[in-house]
């Protein structure tokens, strides 16, 4: 199942990205760590104001940083292709479930 492999790769990358972006202390991504590592994420062309807006948009609990859940939600919102892949995984899982019940 190719979709399952992609899902596992994405889920496995999240802790690595948080650590790379300075989350070793609190397990979060701060504005400072995001600015420092913008090129790592392909965000080097964004202005500081755009990065601040991105963190504010994703910071659901308003603590000034992105935890893993907030980061995931933000990435899905900013990356439509991730949403398309997740639909594929859902359809694939439903299809497998229905097959197991003889449908």
trRosetta pair geometry for C-beta under 8 A, 3 or more apart (Angstrom, degrees):
i j d omega theta_ij theta_ji phi_ij phi_ji
1 4 4.0 50 104 11 118 115
1 5 6.8 164 97 -15 66 83
1 92 6.6 125 -154 165 116 140
2 5 5.6 -55 -154 34 37 113
2 6 6.5 35 153 -18 69 103
3 6 5.8 -54 -150 36 33 110
3 7 6.4 34 152 -20 66 105
3 85 7.1 170 -139 -172 88 81
3 88 5.2 -151 -113 123 131 105
3 89 4.6 177 163 -91 120 70
3 92 4.9 158 50 11 153 161
4 7 5.6 -52 -148 35 34 114
4 8 6.4 34 154 -19 65 104
4 89 7.0 121 -76 -131 51 100
4 92 7.5 -130 -42 113 84 142
5 8 5.8 -55 -150 35 31 110
5 9 6.4 33 152 -21 64 105
6 9 5.6 -53 -150 34 33 114
6 10 6.4 32 154 -18 66 105
6 85 6.1 -104 123 -170 142 133
6 89 7.7 -132 73 -70 104 114
7 10 5.8 -55 -150 36 31 109
7 11 6.3 25 156 -14 66 109
7 85 7.7 177 -73 145 76 110
7 86 7.9 99 -102 -105 104 66
7 89 5.4 84 -63 -109 131 148
8 11 5.9 -57 -144 41 30 108
8 12 6.0 30 157 -20 65 111
9 12 5.9 -60 -146 38 26 111
9 13 6.4 28 156 -25 62 109
10 13 5.8 -59 -152 30 29 113
10 14 7.3 44 153 -38 60 93
10 82 7.5 126 -133 -135 150 107
11 14 6.1 -37 -161 2 37 116
12 15 7.6 -58 -176 31 39 96
12 16 7.3 28 142 -7 66 117
13 16 5.4 -69 -156 45 47 115
13 17 5.8 45 152 -25 82 107
14 17 5.9 -56 -146 34 28 109
14 18 6.5 26 158 -17 64 106
14 68 5.8 74 161 -148 126 103
14 71 7.0 141 -149 97 100 128
14 72 6.7 -9 -116 -73 136 98
15 18 5.6 -54 -146 37 34 112
15 19 6.3 33 156 -17 67 106
15 68 7.5 -12 -80 -106 64 127
16 19 5.9 -58 -151 38 29 109
16 20 6.2 29 152 -20 65 109
17 20 5.5 -54 -143 38 32 112
17 21 6.1 18 160 -9 66 112
17 29 7.9 -20 133 -75 90 128
17 41 7.8 75 -152 -89 115 102
17 71 7.6 171 101 166 125 149
18 21 6.0 -65 -144 46 27 102
18 23 3.7 -42 164 41 85 157
18 27 6.2 21 154 -167 139 55
18 28 7.0 -54 -157 -120 110 8
18 29 6.0 -109 -128 -53 70 90
18 68 6.3 -48 -63 -86 148 84
18 71 7.0 -146 -81 -5 99 168
19 23 5.6 -82 -79 61 32 92
19 24 5.6 60 -139 -70 76 82
20 37 6.3 136 137 -150 90 157
20 40 6.3 -161 146 164 129 159
21 29 4.5 4 115 -121 138 98
21 30 7.9 174 144 32 96 59
21 33 4.4 100 164 143 72 117
21 34 6.2 24 -162 -79 121 55
21 36 7.9 143 -150 68 62 97
21 37 5.1 -132 -111 52 71 149
21 40 7.5 -159 -79 76 82 141
21 41 7.9 26 -84 -43 121 121
22 25 7.6 -14 163 13 73 98
22 29 7.0 100 59 -130 87 53
22 30 6.0 -66 96 31 129 99
22 32 6.9 -70 86 94 173 89
22 33 2.9 -133 29 -107 132 134
22 36 7.0 80 -41 54 131 133
22 37 7.3 -166 -17 -9 97 129
23 26 6.5 -87 -157 70 66 64
23 27 5.1 41 168 -151 106 20
23 28 5.2 172 -126 50 99 23
23 29 5.7 -43 -64 -65 112 55
23 30 8.0 163 -83 -10 67 78
23 33 7.0 161 -44 122 64 173
24 27 7.8 26 -138 -70 11 48
26 65 6.9 59 94 105 137 168
27 67 6.8 32 116 -137 92 82
27 68 7.1 -42 159 -33 101 100
28 63 7.9 -85 -136 97 165 121
28 65 3.8 63 146 143 136 130
28 66 6.0 153 -169 72 86 42
28 67 5.2 -50 -105 -87 94 57
29 33 5.7 -128 -156 83 63 122
29 34 5.8 74 165 -62 105 96
29 55 7.8 -141 111 -116 97 102
29 65 6.2 160 73 -171 41 85
29 66 4.4 -15 56 58 100 102
29 71 6.0 92 13 -85 131 125
30 33 4.7 92 52 11 81 100
30 34 6.8 -142 93 -6 41 88
30 55 8.0 29 -178 -135 33 144
30 64 7.1 15 -135 133 84 88
30 65 4.8 -42 -90 -109 65 104
31 34 5.6 -57 -147 37 30 113
31 35 6.3 32 155 -20 65 105
31 51 6.8 117 -152 133 82 105
31 52 6.3 28 -135 -104 129 67
31 55 5.1 -79 -86 -20 86 171
31 64 7.2 -68 -12 176 107 83
31 65 7.7 -113 -17 -97 67 63
32 35 5.9 -53 -149 34 29 110
32 36 6.3 26 155 -18 64 110
33 36 5.6 -54 -144 39 33 113
33 37 6.1 -3 166 11 67 114
34 37 6.5 -78 -140 55 23 86
34 38 6.5 57 157 -75 63 76
34 41 7.8 -25 -151 14 77 146
34 43 7.6 -24 176 78 90 153
34 51 5.6 164 122 -172 120 118
34 54 7.6 -166 172 86 154 121
34 55 6.3 -160 15 -68 161 117
35 38 6.0 -14 -150 -36 29 110
35 48 6.6 19 -113 -120 119 87
35 51 5.9 118 -81 128 76 164
37 40 4.3 -27 178 23 92 127
37 41 6.6 77 127 -10 88 96
38 41 6.2 -72 -159 46 36 99
38 43 4.1 -100 -166 86 85 96
38 44 5.1 131 117 -84 103 50
38 46 6.5 -138 -158 50 131 102
38 51 6.6 -75 -97 -93 122 136
39 42 7.4 41 -168 -78 35 22
39 43 7.4 -107 -65 55 23 60
39 44 4.2 37 -91 -67 73 118
43 46 4.8 -29 179 13 87 122
43 51 6.8 101 153 -94 134 100
46 50 4.1 -124 -171 90 99 131
46 51 5.4 121 120 -53 124 82
46 54 7.4 9 177 -22 158 137
47 50 4.7 101 53 4 74 101
47 51 7.2 -137 97 -2 42 85
48 51 5.6 -54 -150 37 35 111
48 52 6.3 39 151 -21 67 104
49 52 5.6 -51 -146 35 32 113
49 53 6.4 34 153 -20 64 105
50 53 5.6 -51 -148 36 32 113
50 54 6.4 38 150 -25 63 104
51 54 5.4 -50 -149 31 34 116
51 55 6.6 31 154 -15 65 102
52 55 6.0 -55 -151 37 32 107
52 56 6.2 30 152 -17 66 109
53 56 5.6 -56 -145 40 31 112
53 57 6.1 34 156 -23 66 107
54 57 5.8 -54 -148 34 27 112
54 58 6.5 10 158 -5 62 112
54 74 7.1 90 179 -171 82 134
54 78 7.6 23 -138 -79 105 149
55 58 6.1 -68 -148 46 29 101
55 59 5.7 33 158 -34 69 114
55 64 7.8 20 152 -172 124 45
55 65 7.6 -42 -164 -122 115 28
55 66 6.3 -121 -139 -37 76 106
56 59 5.8 -53 -134 28 27 114
57 74 6.6 114 104 -121 96 107
57 77 7.8 -138 144 96 120 148
58 66 5.0 5 118 -106 125 119
58 70 4.9 108 160 163 90 97
58 71 6.7 55 174 -91 141 38
58 73 6.7 152 -143 81 85 94
58 74 3.4 -15 -105 -73 122 135
58 77 8.0 -170 -92 41 86 131
59 62 5.8 96 135 -92 105 33
59 63 6.8 -146 -167 43 109 57
59 64 6.6 39 -143 -81 151 10
59 65 6.8 110 -115 59 111 18
59 66 6.1 -101 -83 -78 71 68
59 70 6.2 41 -106 -170 33 150
60 69 7.9 -61 34 108 135 102
60 70 5.3 -156 10 -107 98 105
60 73 7.2 32 -37 62 131 154
61 67 7.5 22 22 4 128 120
61 70 7.3 -103 8 -65 90 133
66 70 4.4 -140 -152 98 76 117
66 71 4.6 102 148 -65 122 82
66 74 6.7 -52 -135 4 139 145
67 70 5.1 89 48 14 67 105
67 71 6.9 -128 97 -8 31 93
68 71 5.7 -57 -146 36 28 113
68 72 6.4 30 156 -20 64 105
69 72 5.8 -53 -149 34 31 111
69 73 6.4 29 155 -17 65 106
70 73 5.8 -54 -147 37 31 111
70 74 6.2 31 155 -18 65 109
71 74 5.8 -57 -147 39 29 111
71 75 6.2 28 156 -19 65 108
72 75 5.9 -57 -147 36 28 109
72 76 6.4 26 156 -16 64 106
73 76 6.0 -58 -151 37 29 109
73 77 6.3 26 153 -17 65 109
74 77 5.7 -58 -148 39 31 110
74 78 6.0 13 161 -5 68 113
75 78 6.0 -63 -137 48 28 100
75 79 5.5 -11 172 15 67 121
75 82 6.2 51 136 2 91 171
76 79 6.5 -70 -122 56 20 86
76 82 5.2 -118 -113 100 61 126
76 83 5.7 98 -170 -68 88 85
76 86 7.3 3 -128 -11 118 147
79 82 4.3 61 103 -1 111 111
79 83 7.4 161 101 -10 65 81
80 83 5.4 -52 -157 34 47 114
80 84 6.5 49 147 -21 73 100
81 84 5.4 -47 -148 34 40 115
81 85 6.4 41 152 -19 67 101
82 85 5.7 -53 -150 37 34 111
82 86 6.4 33 152 -20 66 104
83 86 5.7 -52 -147 35 33 111
83 87 6.6 38 151 -22 64 100
84 87 5.7 -50 -153 31 33 113
84 88 6.6 38 147 -21 63 102
85 88 5.4 -50 -153 32 37 116
85 89 6.5 38 149 -19 67 101
86 89 5.5 -47 -148 35 38 112
86 90 6.3 40 152 -20 66 103
87 90 5.6 -53 -148 37 32 112
87 91 6.2 31 154 -17 66 106
88 91 5.9 -57 -147 39 28 109
88 92 6.1 29 154 -19 64 109
89 92 5.6 -57 -146 39 29 113
89 93 6.2 29 156 -19 65 107
90 93 5.8 -56 -147 37 29 110
90 94 6.3 28 155 -17 65 107
91 94 5.8 -55 -145 39 30 110
91 95 6.2 34 155 -22 64 107
92 95 5.7 -53 -148 34 29 114
92 96 6.5 28 154 -17 63 106
93 96 5.8 -55 -149 37 31 111
93 97 6.3 33 152 -20 65 107
94 97 5.5 -54 -146 37 32 113
94 98 6.3 31 156 -18 66 105
95 98 5.9 -55 -148 37 29 109
95 99 6.4 32 152 -21 63 106
96 99 5.6 -53 -148 34 31 114
96 100 6.5 34 152 -23 64 103
97 100 5.7 -53 -153 30 32 113
97 101 6.9 15 152 -6 63 106
98 101 5.9 -66 -154 44 36 102
98 103 4.1 -68 176 67 95 121
99 102 7.6 58 -175 -67 33 14
99 103 6.8 -93 -76 61 29 68
